[in-house]
Amino acid sequence: MKDGFSKLYAAVPLLAASGAFTQFVPAPTDLTTKEEYAGINVRYKQVPGVICELDPNVKSYSKYADVENDQHIFCWLFEARNQDAIEAPLTINGGPGSLSMIGPFQKLGPCGVGPDLKSFNNPYFWSNASNMLFIDEPTTVDFSYSIPIQAIKYQAYHNFSVFPGNTYDYDPYNASVKAEWNNLYGEGNCFDQTKHCCATGQNSICARTEDFYANKVENLYDICSGRDEYDMRYLTPDPFPYSYYVEYLNTPAVQKAVGAFQNFSESSSTVSSAFDNNGDDDNREFGTIEACKKLLAAGVQVMLYYGITDYNCNWLGGQVVCR
């Protein structure tokens, strides 16, 4: 899903994207440690100056939650701009092994970053009305660190691309391509393999199912449409939203300001590979709906939001989950 503020630098030539980094940086010495819920130690600091949030009267805090020995989760809290909000929505990105910092810098956060590596205000920031908490999880993603280590979703892809179709009735696929999406069902196909994965629990079987899904169902959109998975209105390569924030978060000044222990990277191949090799990315996520029901039953407010032009997190799949 694209955001309007990402177009503010549309006329500026693009810079080459910087590479990902994983090495550690000098450890911060100005973090305050406090024991929080469940006995977990949290090391935190108020982010000084105008790092991302450009209003000097609005506070933000960065912190590490030491969830296990050698497992340290990075969080960034932005306080509400215009009111005294008590509760903070929790924002975690998927992936797996992908960053959550696209939230504050490319979606619903207080700023974007231009090619000059300076932040600019995002007028659509959600913290106009509420505190916002962004969490980089699991470890090795973004600023989170550790000791270094070596079917609804797919049905929604079909629904968005073939039937009932997407919001704009975009349909570039011929009959043979549409028939490929029928790999969802039938003997030996996606759904059948997923049931076999769940019944056996064997990593090798689940990993093969994962590969079959990705190549025979999900990837058809990329091969045949040539459009951005997150905004079908744009052809690939899509320059929006800009990714200058990656280089911005790897500047020494910003890393010192947020108390980072390592350089920033957009994703973790360690986490992603572990999910793929075990088939955990999608084939063992059948408890997601039940987990949402438990949260609702416990009185937790849950909001699911989707972009109308988003293929990956499309609203048709979200509608099924909500029902």
Backbone bond lengths (Angstrom), bond angles and torsions (degrees), N, CA, C in turn:
res aa  C-N    CA-C-N  psi(-1)  N-CA   C-N-CA  omega(-1)  CA-C   N-CA-C  phi
1 M - - - 1.462 - - 1.519 108.99 -
2 K 1.330 116.69 128.79 1.452 121.12 -177.92 1.517 110.48 -92.59
3 D 1.336 116.18 158.66 1.446 121.29 -178.96 1.513 109.04 -124.16
4 G 1.351 116.03 144.96 1.439 121.07 -175.33 1.510 114.29 -59.55
5 F 1.342 116.64 -35.68 1.453 118.18 -174.63 1.516 112.58 -69.34
6 S 1.362 117.81 -16.72 1.457 120.00 -179.87 1.523 111.46 -69.94
7 K 1.336 117.89 -14.30 1.456 120.91 -179.00 1.523 112.47 -86.65
8 L 1.329 118.32 -1.78 1.458 120.74 -174.66 1.521 112.15 -62.93
9 Y 1.347 115.83 -25.63 1.453 119.48 -179.66 1.530 111.40 -108.51
10 A 1.327 116.94 27.94 1.458 120.35 -173.22 1.521 112.71 -61.97
11 A 1.346 117.52 -28.41 1.455 120.03 -176.23 1.523 112.85 -88.47
12 V 1.317 118.16 -2.84 1.457 121.31 -175.97 1.515 109.37 -90.83
13 P 1.340 119.50 131.01 1.458 120.88 178.05 1.528 110.92 -56.86
14 L 1.322 115.44 143.07 1.454 120.29 -178.63 1.519 109.91 -75.67
15 L 1.308 115.12 144.75 1.448 121.27 173.99 1.508 108.87 -97.44
16 A 1.306 116.68 157.01 1.463 120.11 177.45 1.509 109.37 -65.13
17 A 1.317 115.55 135.52 1.464 119.92 -179.48 1.521 110.08 -68.04
18 S 1.310 115.28 139.10 1.456 119.57 178.77 1.513 109.75 -79.36
19 G 1.329 115.88 153.90 1.447 120.41 179.89 1.506 111.82 -75.09
20 A 1.341 115.16 165.37 1.457 120.50 178.64 1.511 109.66 -80.52
21 F 1.319 115.83 149.83 1.449 121.51 -179.40 1.511 109.23 -126.13
22 T 1.330 115.65 149.53 1.459 118.91 179.29 1.519 112.42 -131.83
23 Q 1.345 118.92 -7.00 1.449 119.93 -174.50 1.528 111.49 -73.07
24 F 1.326 114.63 154.11 1.452 120.37 179.29 1.526 110.58 -77.08
25 V 1.332 115.62 155.34 1.454 122.59 177.74 1.523 107.83 -115.31
26 P 1.327 118.86 168.03 1.470 119.77 178.26 1.514 112.17 -53.75
27 A 1.319 117.42 130.65 1.462 122.45 -174.83 1.522 110.91 -65.05
28 P 1.319 118.15 137.88 1.465 121.44 177.57 1.525 110.54 -67.76
29 T 1.313 115.65 151.60 1.469 121.13 -178.82 1.525 112.33 -118.23
30 D 1.331 117.03 5.36 1.465 119.99 -173.08 1.528 112.29 -117.13
31 L 1.339 117.92 26.36 1.454 120.90 178.15 1.529 110.72 -90.90
32 T 1.325 115.85 140.07 1.466 121.97 175.84 1.524 108.96 -97.85
33 T 1.334 116.97 132.75 1.461 121.27 -178.33 1.524 110.69 -101.92
34 K 1.333 115.53 134.73 1.455 121.48 179.76 1.523 109.35 -145.01
35 E 1.340 115.92 138.09 1.459 119.16 176.91 1.527 109.85 -80.47
36 E 1.330 115.78 127.18 1.457 121.00 -177.09 1.527 110.33 -114.11
37 Y 1.310 116.37 -159.37 1.461 123.70 -176.31 1.527 111.24 -54.00
38 A 1.339 115.69 140.04 1.468 123.98 178.13 1.521 111.93 64.30
39 G 1.319 116.93 20.98 1.455 120.24 176.67 1.517 114.81 74.05
40 I 1.313 117.12 16.99 1.467 120.88 -178.66 1.525 109.65 -86.16
41 N 1.318 116.05 129.75 1.456 120.93 176.05 1.526 110.21 -76.95
42 V 1.328 114.22 134.48 1.459 121.25 177.36 1.517 108.29 -120.62
43 R 1.315 117.16 126.99 1.469 122.98 176.39 1.525 107.87 -106.88
44 Y 1.309 117.75 122.62 1.461 120.29 -170.28 1.520 111.77 -140.11
45 K 1.333 114.63 167.40 1.455 121.75 173.55 1.520 108.55 -157.13
46 Q 1.324 116.05 154.38 1.457 120.24 170.49 1.521 107.56 -80.21
47 V 1.331 116.38 129.20 1.461 120.69 -179.12 1.526 107.98 -73.33
48 P 1.322 118.21 121.23 1.466 120.38 -174.97 1.523 112.41 -79.08
49 G 1.318 114.64 161.85 1.459 121.21 173.59 1.509 112.77 65.88
50 V 1.313 115.60 -147.77 1.461 121.64 -177.24 1.536 108.61 -118.35
51 I 1.328 116.15 65.56 1.457 121.96 175.40 1.528 107.93 -86.91
52 C 1.306 116.63 104.63 1.467 125.58 -177.99 1.531 111.19 74.38
53 E 1.317 119.08 -63.59 1.464 120.72 176.14 1.525 108.41 -74.65
54 L 1.337 116.91 114.63 1.459 121.57 -171.81 1.515 113.62 -88.83
55 D 1.319 117.22 -8.37 1.454 120.15 177.01 1.530 108.31 -86.84
56 P 1.334 118.53 112.44 1.470 120.37 -176.93 1.519 113.35 -65.05
57 N 1.322 117.76 -13.67 1.471 121.20 -179.98 1.529 112.75 -90.21
58 V 1.332 116.46 -4.51 1.458 121.24 179.69 1.526 108.34 -106.58
59 K 1.316 116.84 127.16 1.464 121.53 -174.89 1.528 111.42 -91.09
60 S 1.325 114.22 151.42 1.461 120.63 168.67 1.523 108.14 -138.10
61 Y 1.326 115.30 151.66 1.464 121.54 -176.76 1.522 109.26 -132.35
62 S 1.320 115.93 136.36 1.456 121.02 172.04 1.515 108.42 -109.84
63 K 1.322 116.40 151.23 1.462 118.12 -178.60 1.520 110.63 -160.44
64 Y 1.331 113.72 159.55 1.458 122.52 172.32 1.525 108.43 -115.32
65 A 1.329 115.94 129.96 1.458 121.24 172.34 1.524 107.71 -100.65
66 D 1.339 116.47 119.32 1.465 121.34 -178.20 1.527 108.64 -85.91
67 V 1.329 115.87 81.00 1.464 121.35 -169.97 1.527 112.77 -72.99
68 E 1.321 117.46 -27.74 1.464 123.56 176.75 1.510 107.72 -149.60
69 N 1.330 115.47 169.88 1.461 118.27 172.66 1.529 108.56 -59.65
70 D 1.320 116.28 124.82 1.459 122.70 178.36 1.526 113.30 65.93
71 Q 1.334 117.13 22.35 1.463 121.22 175.67 1.532 107.77 -129.27
72 H 1.336 116.86 110.91 1.456 121.57 -169.75 1.530 110.39 -129.35
73 I 1.342 116.39 111.76 1.460 122.89 -174.41 1.531 109.96 -95.11
74 F 1.329 116.22 127.76 1.461 122.06 -179.91 1.520 110.82 -89.23
75 C 1.330 116.75 136.94 1.471 123.01 178.42 1.531 109.18 -133.11
76 W 1.318 115.40 152.20 1.472 120.63 176.72 1.520 107.91 -136.97
77 L 1.316 116.06 119.24 1.461 123.01 -179.06 1.520 110.21 -106.77
78 F 1.333 116.36 127.62 1.462 122.32 174.06 1.518 108.28 -111.93
79 E 1.323 117.04 123.78 1.458 120.39 -179.88 1.532 110.84 -74.61
80 A 1.323 114.96 158.10 1.460 121.00 -179.49 1.526 110.60 -63.70
81 R 1.309 116.16 143.15 1.457 121.28 -179.03 1.519 112.77 -80.81
82 N 1.315 116.46 -43.19 1.455 119.63 -166.05 1.514 114.88 -114.23
83 Q 1.329 118.37 1.62 1.446 119.69 178.99 1.517 110.04 -157.79
84 D 1.314 115.47 166.14 1.454 121.32 -178.61 1.525 108.34 -90.13
85 A 1.319 116.57 84.53 1.465 121.05 -178.21 1.526 109.37 -82.47
86 I 1.333 115.90 136.92 1.464 121.34 -178.55 1.523 111.14 -93.29
87 E 1.329 116.89 -40.63 1.446 120.68 -175.71 1.525 110.19 -103.65
88 A 1.325 115.31 147.47 1.457 120.67 -178.13 1.520 110.15 -118.91
89 P 1.340 118.35 120.93 1.462 119.37 172.61 1.527 110.02 -59.84
90 L 1.311 116.55 144.74 1.460 122.51 -179.66 1.516 108.17 -97.57
91 T 1.333 117.84 125.41 1.459 121.95 -178.43 1.515 109.51 -117.22
92 I 1.339 115.75 116.92 1.456 122.15 178.35 1.521 107.63 -130.18
93 N 1.319 117.74 129.99 1.450 120.07 178.62 1.518 110.68 -87.73
94 G 1.335 115.54 160.20 1.452 119.87 179.77 1.503 112.48 -90.65
95 G 1.322 117.17 -149.39 1.458 118.66 178.88 1.513 112.48 160.34
96 P 1.304 120.53 -86.21 1.473 124.67 -5.85 1.529 111.31 -76.07
97 G 1.295 114.85 162.16 1.451 120.10 179.72 1.507 113.34 79.20
98 S 1.334 117.10 19.21 1.458 120.67 179.61 1.519 110.72 -105.92
99 L 1.305 114.12 160.27 1.446 120.99 -172.72 1.513 113.23 -72.15
100 S 1.355 115.56 155.17 1.458 121.69 170.14 1.517 111.12 -100.07
101 M 1.318 117.79 -10.75 1.453 120.23 -177.05 1.524 113.15 -73.71
102 I 1.347 117.87 -3.86 1.465 117.17 169.26 1.522 109.48 -66.36
103 G 1.345 116.49 -22.22 1.461 120.53 178.37 1.507 112.80 -60.54
104 P 1.350 118.16 -61.08 1.463 118.33 -178.45 1.512 114.37 -70.87
105 F 1.344 118.94 -22.97 1.459 119.57 -173.14 1.526 114.63 -106.64
106 Q 1.329 118.87 -19.09 1.460 119.61 -177.60 1.525 113.59 -126.75
107 K 1.318 118.03 -9.79 1.456 118.84 -174.21 1.521 111.53 -126.83
108 L 1.333 116.53 -92.43 1.456 120.66 -168.88 1.519 113.18 -110.31
109 G 1.347 116.80 18.27 1.451 120.99 -178.42 1.512 113.39 -90.33
110 P 1.334 117.26 -178.31 1.466 121.45 -172.70 1.516 114.86 -77.74
111 C 1.338 118.43 -11.09 1.459 117.89 -173.15 1.514 112.14 -153.07
112 G 1.311 114.84 166.80 1.453 124.28 164.78 1.511 106.90 -124.20
113 V 1.323 116.96 172.24 1.462 120.99 179.66 1.521 108.58 -125.91
114 G 1.330 116.39 128.89 1.456 121.87 -179.20 1.509 112.53 -90.81
115 P 1.338 117.84 178.22 1.471 121.73 -178.75 1.514 113.65 -65.10
116 D 1.340 116.83 -15.96 1.457 119.94 175.64 1.526 111.93 -84.63
117 L 1.362 115.65 4.15 1.471 122.95 -179.07 1.525 111.89 62.74
118 K 1.312 116.38 27.86 1.459 121.83 173.00 1.528 108.58 -111.53
119 S 1.320 115.05 141.98 1.458 119.11 -178.58 1.528 110.76 -81.17
120 F 1.331 115.33 148.60 1.456 121.13 175.59 1.522 108.47 -128.13
121 N 1.306 116.08 154.76 1.455 122.37 -172.82 1.533 111.95 -70.20
122 N 1.328 116.02 138.94 1.460 122.21 172.20 1.518 108.57 -104.45
123 P 1.323 118.01 107.23 1.471 120.12 -177.08 1.528 113.33 -69.33
124 Y 1.347 117.11 -11.52 1.460 120.30 -177.73 1.527 112.36 -97.58
125 F 1.305 116.74 13.16 1.459 122.93 -176.86 1.522 110.98 -58.68
126 W 1.315 115.60 132.65 1.463 120.60 -178.43 1.528 112.60 -67.80
127 S 1.325 117.06 -23.18 1.460 117.11 -178.28 1.526 111.91 -76.93
128 N 1.329 117.13 6.53 1.454 118.16 164.72 1.522 109.82 -59.34
129 A 1.345 116.03 -24.89 1.461 120.23 -177.25 1.517 114.02 -122.24
130 S 1.330 118.65 -10.26 1.457 119.25 -174.36 1.523 110.21 -158.37
131 N 1.332 115.86 156.18 1.458 119.66 165.61 1.524 108.56 -62.30
132 M 1.338 116.52 151.78 1.458 120.54 176.72 1.524 109.25 -132.45
133 L 1.319 116.20 131.01 1.460 122.54 -179.35 1.521 109.12 -118.35
134 F 1.334 117.05 122.10 1.460 123.35 179.10 1.526 109.11 -111.55
135 I 1.320 116.93 131.35 1.458 121.99 -175.38 1.521 109.61 -122.82
136 D 1.332 116.39 128.08 1.461 122.34 174.66 1.518 108.96 -90.77
137 E 1.322 116.96 106.61 1.446 119.73 -179.50 1.524 110.05 -140.80
138 P 1.351 117.72 151.36 1.465 127.87 -4.74 1.529 111.33 -79.36
139 T 1.306 116.48 -169.64 1.459 119.49 -179.83 1.522 110.50 -63.28
140 T 1.315 115.09 156.26 1.471 128.74 -172.90 1.519 111.77 81.72
141 V 1.342 118.41 -3.36 1.462 122.16 176.81 1.527 109.10 -97.32
142 D 1.334 116.63 132.24 1.463 122.16 178.90 1.535 110.86 56.79
143 F 1.351 116.12 -122.96 1.461 120.58 179.75 1.526 113.03 -91.81
144 S 1.333 118.34 -6.36 1.463 120.23 177.06 1.525 109.04 -71.13
145 Y 1.318 116.53 143.28 1.457 117.79 -173.55 1.521 111.63 -143.27
146 S 1.313 114.25 163.66 1.460 123.03 175.88 1.517 107.21 -153.35
147 I 1.325 116.78 178.02 1.450 119.58 169.91 1.519 107.37 -64.25
148 P 1.323 119.86 129.57 1.462 120.98 -175.84 1.521 112.33 -55.55
149 I 1.350 118.15 139.77 1.447 125.94 -179.34 1.525 109.33 -135.27
150 Q 1.323 110.44 147.67 1.449 114.42 175.52 1.600 109.69 -79.58
151 A 26.218 165.40 101.67 1.395 137.91 82.49 1.495 114.04 -133.77
152 I 1.387 102.04 -13.76 1.481 103.82 172.95 1.516 109.09 -73.48
153 K 1.242 114.64 -37.26 1.442 120.44 -178.14 1.527 111.00 -57.23
154 Y 1.323 117.22 -45.76 1.457 119.92 -175.10 1.524 112.15 -75.51
155 Q 1.311 118.26 -32.66 1.453 120.45 173.12 1.525 109.46 -62.20
156 A 1.332 116.87 -36.92 1.460 120.86 178.19 1.527 111.01 -65.18
157 Y 1.345 118.15 -34.70 1.465 120.78 175.81 1.535 109.98 -60.48
158 H 1.338 116.00 -44.75 1.463 120.89 178.27 1.526 110.78 -62.60
159 N 1.325 116.46 -46.50 1.457 120.34 -177.31 1.526 111.86 -62.00
160 F 1.334 115.52 -38.57 1.464 120.29 -178.31 1.523 110.97 -70.57
161 S 1.337 117.58 -36.67 1.460 121.58 -172.29 1.523 113.45 -93.56
162 V 1.339 117.56 -35.54 1.459 121.29 -172.26 1.531 112.22 -110.41
163 F 1.314 116.62 -64.87 1.473 120.61 -177.43 1.526 109.65 -153.74
164 P 1.342 118.17 133.51 1.473 127.94 4.84 1.513 115.42 -76.40
165 G 1.332 117.12 -5.13 1.456 119.66 175.77 1.508 112.62 101.00
166 N 1.340 115.62 170.79 1.454 122.22 -175.35 1.523 111.28 -87.65
167 T 1.315 114.97 175.91 1.465 121.84 -174.63 1.521 112.84 -59.27
168 Y 1.336 116.96 -33.59 1.462 120.57 -174.56 1.529 112.90 -100.00
169 D 1.337 117.53 9.02 1.469 121.87 -179.00 1.525 111.32 55.14
170 Y 1.307 116.62 33.68 1.464 121.13 177.29 1.525 108.65 -75.68
171 D 1.330 116.60 120.22 1.464 120.73 -173.40 1.527 109.85 -143.73
172 P 1.343 118.24 81.91 1.461 120.61 -179.52 1.526 113.82 -90.82
173 Y 1.346 117.52 4.56 1.457 120.61 -169.00 1.530 111.39 -94.12
174 N 1.333 116.50 135.74 1.458 119.76 175.00 1.526 110.09 -83.61
175 A 1.315 116.51 178.43 1.468 120.85 -173.23 1.521 112.22 -63.13
176 S 1.329 117.34 -36.47 1.465 119.44 -177.82 1.521 111.58 -69.08
177 V 1.334 116.32 -36.15 1.468 119.53 177.53 1.521 109.87 -68.15
178 K 1.320 116.63 -43.81 1.461 119.68 179.05 1.526 111.32 -61.73
179 A 1.323 116.03 -33.74 1.461 119.44 179.05 1.523 111.52 -64.65
180 E 1.338 115.81 -28.53 1.464 119.16 178.28 1.518 111.51 -61.06
181 W 1.338 117.06 -33.93 1.458 119.83 179.98 1.532 111.79 -66.72
182 N 1.325 116.40 -13.32 1.462 119.90 176.01 1.526 112.05 -70.62
183 N 1.351 116.06 -5.05 1.458 119.25 173.28 1.523 111.83 -62.98
184 L 1.333 116.28 -8.27 1.462 119.34 176.83 1.520 111.53 -61.12
185 Y 1.343 116.35 -38.43 1.456 120.16 -171.19 1.527 110.88 -127.24
186 G 1.313 115.74 168.65 1.458 121.85 179.98 1.514 110.86 103.25
187 E 1.313 115.58 163.63 1.458 120.51 -175.65 1.525 110.83 -61.04
188 G 1.305 115.19 126.38 1.458 121.33 178.78 1.506 114.69 81.09
189 N 1.330 118.00 -0.62 1.455 120.28 -178.87 1.529 111.27 -92.92
190 C 1.350 115.54 -166.09 1.464 120.50 -166.81 1.527 113.94 -55.03
191 F 1.317 115.91 -55.89 1.456 118.66 -174.87 1.519 111.30 -63.92
192 D 1.335 115.87 -39.50 1.457 121.17 178.58 1.536 110.48 -62.49
193 Q 1.323 116.72 -43.77 1.462 121.07 179.44 1.525 111.39 -66.40
194 T 1.324 116.26 -36.54 1.460 119.46 179.39 1.527 110.80 -64.37
195 K 1.328 117.24 -42.31 1.461 119.96 177.11 1.519 110.96 -61.88
196 H 1.337 116.43 -38.78 1.462 120.29 178.31 1.523 110.65 -65.25
197 C 1.333 116.80 -39.82 1.474 121.82 177.30 1.522 110.19 -59.56
198 C 1.329 116.35 -48.56 1.463 120.38 -177.17 1.526 111.72 -67.56
199 A 1.350 116.21 -33.47 1.459 119.61 -178.22 1.517 112.09 -72.94
200 T 1.332 117.18 -36.53 1.473 120.16 -176.33 1.528 112.46 -93.49
201 G 1.345 116.58 -34.59 1.458 120.07 -176.82 1.511 113.78 70.78
202 Q 1.334 117.48 12.44 1.458 120.87 -177.68 1.534 110.48 -83.02
203 N 1.328 115.41 129.38 1.460 119.93 -177.64 1.524 112.41 -58.25
204 S 1.332 117.56 -41.26 1.456 120.49 -176.40 1.525 111.03 -64.02
205 I 1.340 117.01 -39.94 1.460 121.23 179.34 1.519 110.56 -68.46
206 C 1.324 116.20 -43.34 1.466 120.16 -179.38 1.521 111.43 -67.17
207 A 1.338 117.24 -35.05 1.458 120.37 178.40 1.525 110.89 -67.00
208 R 1.328 117.42 -39.75 1.473 120.35 177.34 1.530 110.60 -64.36
209 T 1.329 115.95 -39.06 1.459 119.83 177.21 1.523 110.68 -62.21
210 E 1.311 115.81 -42.76 1.460 121.51 178.31 1.524 111.10 -58.45
211 D 1.329 116.76 -46.04 1.460 121.02 179.76 1.527 111.08 -64.03
212 F 1.326 116.75 -40.38 1.461 120.92 -179.75 1.528 110.57 -63.00
213 Y 1.345 115.89 -46.58 1.461 120.76 177.05 1.529 111.45 -55.76
214 A 1.330 114.46 -51.15 1.467 119.67 -173.55 1.523 111.51 -62.70
215 N 1.335 117.16 -42.41 1.458 120.95 -173.92 1.517 113.55 -83.46
216 K 1.338 117.52 -32.69 1.456 121.13 -173.45 1.526 114.07 -97.98
217 V 1.336 117.25 -15.38 1.466 119.55 -177.37 1.530 110.90 -125.97
218 E 1.322 116.74 -64.57 1.465 120.38 -172.82 1.522 112.04 -61.93
219 N 1.326 117.28 -44.02 1.462 121.04 -170.51 1.519 113.61 -74.41
220 L 1.327 117.86 -11.88 1.465 120.12 -179.86 1.521 111.67 -59.74
221 Y 1.314 116.43 -36.82 1.464 120.62 179.10 1.531 110.04 -60.37
222 D 1.328 116.18 -46.28 1.465 120.40 -178.19 1.526 111.45 -65.46
223 I 1.343 116.20 -40.82 1.456 120.51 -176.59 1.523 111.48 -70.04
224 C 1.321 116.94 -42.06 1.464 121.20 -168.53 1.524 114.83 -98.06
225 S 1.313 118.29 -23.95 1.464 118.60 -175.03 1.520 113.21 -99.30
226 G 1.347 116.59 -32.74 1.464 119.53 -177.10 1.506 113.32 67.65
227 R 1.350 116.11 24.02 1.462 120.33 -176.26 1.528 111.40 -117.29
228 D 1.325 114.38 159.03 1.461 121.79 -178.53 1.524 110.07 -63.94
229 E 1.331 117.36 130.28 1.464 121.03 179.21 1.526 112.33 -63.16
230 Y 1.330 117.58 -26.54 1.455 120.84 -175.50 1.529 113.23 -97.49
231 D 1.324 116.27 -10.83 1.464 120.34 176.15 1.524 107.67 -157.87
232 M 1.328 116.02 98.45 1.453 121.37 -174.00 1.526 113.35 -66.04
233 R 1.337 117.72 -8.76 1.461 120.06 178.49 1.518 112.02 -73.19
234 Y 1.346 117.88 -14.68 1.448 122.05 -173.26 1.521 111.17 -115.35
235 L 1.338 115.53 138.74 1.455 121.28 173.46 1.521 109.95 -76.90
236 T 1.309 116.83 157.16 1.459 121.25 175.29 1.533 109.14 -93.59
237 P 1.322 117.76 147.34 1.479 126.54 -2.66 1.522 111.32 -75.98
238 D 1.309 115.49 135.26 1.461 122.60 -178.43 1.530 109.27 -97.88
239 P 1.327 118.00 120.50 1.471 119.67 -177.34 1.519 114.92 -77.85
240 F 1.334 118.12 -6.38 1.457 120.92 -175.75 1.515 110.35 -109.71
241 P 1.324 119.62 149.43 1.464 124.16 -13.04 1.529 110.80 -74.45
242 Y 1.296 116.42 157.05 1.457 121.29 -176.77 1.525 111.94 -64.58
243 S 1.325 114.89 151.68 1.470 121.19 -178.22 1.519 112.42 -112.59
244 Y 1.332 116.76 24.11 1.461 119.36 179.54 1.527 112.32 -62.69
245 Y 1.342 116.30 -20.27 1.457 119.35 -178.08 1.526 111.85 -62.67
246 V 1.351 118.15 -24.04 1.471 120.61 179.54 1.518 109.85 -64.02
247 E 1.335 115.99 -48.02 1.462 119.60 177.03 1.524 111.00 -66.70
248 Y 1.330 116.00 -36.43 1.472 121.48 177.91 1.525 110.97 -59.01
249 L 1.332 116.87 -45.56 1.468 120.89 -178.68 1.524 112.56 -73.17
250 N 1.323 117.34 -10.51 1.455 120.45 176.30 1.525 112.87 -100.23
251 T 1.325 117.22 8.81 1.461 119.38 173.65 1.525 109.20 -80.16
252 P 1.309 118.73 141.38 1.470 121.31 -178.30 1.523 113.38 -55.49
253 A 1.336 117.31 -37.23 1.471 120.06 -177.74 1.522 111.21 -63.79
254 V 1.324 116.74 -44.39 1.462 119.97 -179.27 1.522 110.47 -69.46
255 Q 1.326 117.44 -42.60 1.457 120.11 -179.85 1.528 111.65 -62.69
256 K 1.298 116.51 -37.39 1.461 119.55 176.27 1.526 110.62 -67.88
257 A 1.327 115.91 -39.15 1.468 120.03 -177.67 1.519 112.14 -64.18
258 V 1.337 117.88 -36.22 1.466 120.60 -177.50 1.528 112.23 -96.44
259 G 1.345 117.66 -1.26 1.464 120.10 177.76 1.507 113.72 71.66
260 A 1.335 117.43 37.23 1.461 121.19 -176.96 1.524 111.75 -73.13
261 F 1.326 116.29 145.59 1.454 122.79 175.91 1.524 112.46 -98.57
262 Q 1.322 117.41 -15.76 1.456 119.95 -179.79 1.519 109.29 -146.85
263 N 1.332 115.25 165.17 1.450 119.75 177.04 1.519 110.42 -67.81
264 F 1.320 114.28 159.76 1.457 121.27 -175.88 1.520 110.87 -88.77
265 S 1.322 117.38 137.86 1.458 122.41 173.79 1.523 108.28 -135.32
266 E 1.319 116.05 149.92 1.460 120.57 -175.19 1.517 113.19 -74.00
267 S 1.322 117.44 -25.80 1.461 119.96 -178.03 1.513 109.34 -156.56
268 S 1.319 115.23 167.23 1.460 121.50 -179.28 1.515 108.98 -120.36
269 S 1.329 116.86 111.19 1.467 120.21 177.19 1.518 111.20 -66.24
270 T 1.341 117.08 -26.26 1.462 120.71 177.49 1.520 110.53 -61.55
271 V 1.331 116.06 -48.41 1.458 120.57 -179.57 1.522 110.87 -68.76
272 S 1.318 116.80 -46.56 1.456 121.10 -177.50 1.525 111.64 -60.78
273 S 1.321 116.63 -44.52 1.464 120.39 -179.68 1.521 111.25 -64.63
274 A 1.329 116.15 -38.37 1.462 119.50 179.62 1.531 110.70 -63.54
275 F 1.330 116.73 -41.69 1.466 120.22 177.06 1.524 110.90 -63.78
276 D 1.337 116.35 -46.28 1.462 120.20 -176.76 1.523 111.65 -64.77
277 N 1.330 116.31 -44.01 1.466 120.03 -176.40 1.516 112.50 -66.99
278 N 1.330 117.11 -23.45 1.464 120.71 178.75 1.520 113.02 -101.49
279 G 1.343 116.34 -2.55 1.461 119.15 -177.79 1.511 113.39 68.85
280 D 1.336 116.95 24.56 1.463 120.35 -174.51 1.527 113.12 -87.24
281 D 1.318 117.24 -12.50 1.466 119.65 -173.03 1.519 111.20 -58.30
282 D 1.325 117.53 -45.65 1.461 120.19 -176.51 1.524 113.82 -131.95
283 N 1.311 116.83 -31.56 1.454 119.22 -167.91 1.519 114.01 -73.60
284 R 1.342 117.90 -12.81 1.452 119.44 -179.37 1.525 111.28 -121.33
285 E 1.320 115.41 30.52 1.458 120.33 -178.21 1.526 112.39 -106.72
286 F 1.321 116.85 25.74 1.455 119.70 -177.51 1.519 112.59 -69.73
287 G 1.335 118.01 -14.24 1.456 120.32 -179.63 1.510 113.95 -85.52
288 T 1.339 117.91 1.75 1.457 120.73 -175.33 1.522 111.90 -61.80
289 I 1.329 117.60 -46.79 1.456 120.57 -178.24 1.525 110.51 -65.69
290 E 1.329 116.71 -42.34 1.458 119.90 178.58 1.520 111.04 -63.06
291 A 1.341 116.45 -36.93 1.466 120.23 178.30 1.521 110.76 -64.29
292 C 1.345 116.83 -39.84 1.463 120.34 177.01 1.526 110.97 -63.89
293 K 1.331 116.25 -39.00 1.464 119.79 178.34 1.529 111.09 -62.30
294 K 1.332 116.14 -39.88 1.462 119.90 179.70 1.522 110.95 -65.23
295 L 1.329 116.94 -40.07 1.458 120.35 177.72 1.522 110.83 -62.19
296 L 1.321 116.00 -44.63 1.465 119.91 179.75 1.527 111.23 -64.10
297 A 1.340 116.11 -40.96 1.461 120.24 179.45 1.521 111.56 -64.98
298 A 1.339 116.31 -27.38 1.461 120.79 179.42 1.518 112.45 -85.05
299 G 1.331 116.86 1.69 1.459 120.35 178.01 1.512 114.54 88.39
300 V 1.344 117.20 10.06 1.464 120.88 178.58 1.522 109.19 -82.64
301 Q 1.312 117.03 129.71 1.458 120.88 177.77 1.529 109.54 -78.32
302 V 1.319 116.42 126.79 1.461 122.42 -177.86 1.519 109.03 -121.13
303 M 1.331 116.48 130.73 1.453 120.59 175.53 1.520 108.81 -123.26
304 L 1.319 117.15 128.67 1.453 123.53 174.15 1.519 107.84 -110.76
305 Y 1.337 117.49 125.14 1.457 118.13 179.40 1.524 110.20 -130.66
306 Y 1.318 115.23 146.10 1.454 121.89 -172.62 1.523 109.28 -139.70
307 G 1.331 115.64 148.58 1.454 120.14 175.42 1.511 110.65 -86.73
308 I 1.321 117.52 141.23 1.460 120.63 -177.02 1.524 111.97 -71.87
309 T 1.342 117.76 -15.21 1.463 120.60 178.56 1.522 111.61 -110.90
310 D 1.315 118.10 12.14 1.457 124.08 -175.29 1.526 109.69 -92.81
311 Y 1.335 117.06 120.28 1.466 122.17 178.09 1.520 111.29 -79.69
312 N 1.335 117.22 -42.35 1.462 121.26 -175.25 1.517 112.51 -67.67
313 C 1.312 116.93 -46.24 1.471 121.88 -179.56 1.525 107.40 -115.43
314 N 1.305 116.68 60.30 1.463 118.77 -169.45 1.519 112.60 -80.43
315 W 1.325 114.48 155.00 1.468 121.57 -171.30 1.527 112.31 -71.39
316 L 1.324 117.87 -21.70 1.459 119.41 178.61 1.527 111.32 -66.52
317 G 1.336 115.80 -42.69 1.458 119.82 175.75 1.522 111.29 -66.44
318 G 1.331 116.01 -39.81 1.462 119.74 177.91 1.517 112.44 -62.78
319 Q 1.327 116.16 -36.52 1.449 120.30 178.97 1.532 111.27 -64.56
320 V 1.333 116.07 -38.42 1.464 120.44 178.14 1.532 110.12 -64.96
321 V 1.326 116.34 -43.72 1.470 120.48 179.67 1.528 110.07 -60.60
322 C 1.328 117.31 -44.98 1.459 120.93 -177.68 1.523 112.26 -64.24
323 R 1.308 117.12 -34.52 1.462 120.41 -179.61 1.523 111.68 -73.60
